[in-house]
C-alpha cells in the first residue's frame, strides 16, 4: 500500500481528513486499540509498520539485487530493487531486516525493508 487514509474519528466509517504516503512517521498516543492518533486525525493500526529506530548508517547491497519490501518479510508487497553496490541509508531494523532508502537504477527512491543478508 502506498498511502493511508487519515480519518476524522477513530472509525473507518468517519470522513477522510487527509492521506499519508508510505514511509510517513507516526507517533501513536496509544489511546485507541485499533487506530493511531496523530495531529491530523486517526490511522488504522492495521496499516502501520513498526521498526526499532537505530543510529542512521549506510550499508551496501552485497547481492546482485537487493529487494525492498513494504514490511519485514519477503512475503509482503515488493517495492522494487537496488543493484549490487548500491548504498542504502538505514534508520531502523526489525529482526533480520533494515528499514531504509536508496535509489533504483531509474533514480526512483525506494523506501522499505531490505534483508540484512543482502545489505550490510
C-alpha positions as CSV (number, residue, x, y, z in Angstrom):
1,X,0.0,0.0,0.0
2,X,1.4,3.4,-1.0
3,X,-0.8,5.6,1.1
4,X,-3.2,5.5,4.1
5,X,-6.3,7.4,4.9
6,X,-6.4,9.6,8.0
7,X,-9.9,9.6,9.4
8,X,-11.5,12.4,11.4
9,X,-12.6,10.0,14.1
10,X,-11.2,6.5,15.2
11,X,-13.5,4.7,12.8
12,X,-13.2,3.8,9.1
13,X,-16.8,5.0,8.7
14,X,-15.8,8.6,9.5
15,X,-14.8,11.2,6.9
16,X,-11.3,11.2,5.5
17,X,-9.3,14.2,6.8
18,X,-6.1,13.6,4.9
19,X,-3.9,11.0,3.2
20,X,-0.4,9.9,4.2
21,X,2.2,8.4,1.9
22,X,4.2,5.2,2.6
23,X,7.0,5.9,5.0
24,X,5.3,8.7,6.9
25,X,6.5,8.5,10.5
26,X,3.7,8.2,13.1
27,X,4.0,8.5,16.8
28,X,0.9,7.0,18.4
29,X,-0.5,8.4,21.6
30,X,-1.7,4.8,22.4
31,X,-5.2,5.9,23.4
32,X,-7.0,3.7,20.9
33,X,-6.6,-0.1,20.3
34,X,-7.3,-0.1,16.6
35,X,-6.3,3.4,15.5
36,X,-3.2,5.5,15.9
37,X,-4.0,9.1,17.0
38,X,-2.0,11.8,15.2
39,X,-2.4,15.5,15.0
40,X,-4.3,15.2,11.6
41,X,-6.7,12.5,12.9
42,X,-6.7,8.7,13.1
43,X,-4.9,6.0,11.1
44,X,-5.8,2.3,11.2
45,X,-3.1,0.4,13.1
46,X,-3.5,-2.5,10.6
47,X,-1.7,-0.2,8.0
48,X,1.3,0.6,10.3
49,X,4.7,-1.0,10.0
50,X,6.9,-0.9,13.0
51,X,10.7,-1.0,13.4
52,X,13.2,-0.1,16.1
53,X,15.0,3.2,15.3
54,X,18.8,2.9,15.1
55,X,21.5,5.5,14.7
56,X,21.4,6.2,10.9
57,X,24.0,4.5,8.9
58,X,24.9,3.5,5.4
59,X,25.1,-0.2,4.2
60,X,25.8,-1.6,0.8
61,X,23.8,-4.1,-1.3
62,X,26.1,-7.1,-1.5
63,X,24.0,-9.4,-3.7
64,X,23.2,-8.9,-7.4
65,X,19.9,-7.3,-6.4
66,X,18.6,-6.0,-3.1
67,X,14.8,-6.3,-2.9
68,X,12.8,-3.8,-0.8
69,X,9.5,-4.9,0.8
70,X,6.7,-3.0,2.5
71,X,7.1,-5.0,5.7
72,X,10.0,-7.0,7.3
73,X,9.0,-10.1,5.2
74,X,9.7,-11.3,1.7
75,X,6.0,-12.4,1.7
76,X,4.9,-8.7,1.7
77,X,4.5,-6.4,-1.2
78,X,7.7,-5.8,-3.2
79,X,8.6,-2.1,-3.6
80,X,11.5,-2.6,-6.1
81,X,15.2,-3.5,-6.0
82,X,18.6,-1.8,-5.9
83,X,21.6,-3.1,-7.9
84,X,24.7,-4.6,-6.3
85,X,26.9,-2.0,-4.6
86,X,24.0,0.5,-4.1
87,X,24.2,2.4,-0.9
88,X,21.3,2.2,1.4
89,X,20.6,4.8,4.2
90,X,19.1,2.8,7.1
91,X,17.3,4.3,10.1
92,X,15.7,1.2,11.6
93,X,15.6,-2.5,12.0
94,X,13.2,-5.3,12.6
95,X,14.8,-8.7,13.3
96,X,16.9,-9.6,10.2
97,X,15.7,-6.6,8.2
98,X,16.8,-3.0,7.8
99,X,14.4,-0.1,7.2
100,X,15.8,2.5,4.9
101,X,16.0,4.1,1.5
102,X,18.1,4.1,-1.7
103,X,17.6,4.9,-5.4
104,X,16.9,2.2,-8.1
105,X,18.6,2.2,-11.5
106,X,16.0,4.7,-12.8
107,X,16.6,7.1,-10.0
108,X,13.4,6.3,-8.2
109,X,13.6,6.4,-4.4
110,X,12.9,3.1,-2.8
111,X,11.8,3.1,0.8
112,X,11.2,-0.1,2.8
113,X,12.7,-3.2,4.3
114,X,15.8,-4.9,2.9
115,X,17.2,-8.1,4.3
116,X,20.4,-7.8,6.3
117,X,21.7,-10.9,4.4
118,X,22.0,-8.8,1.2
119,X,22.6,-5.3,2.7
120,X,25.4,-4.8,5.2
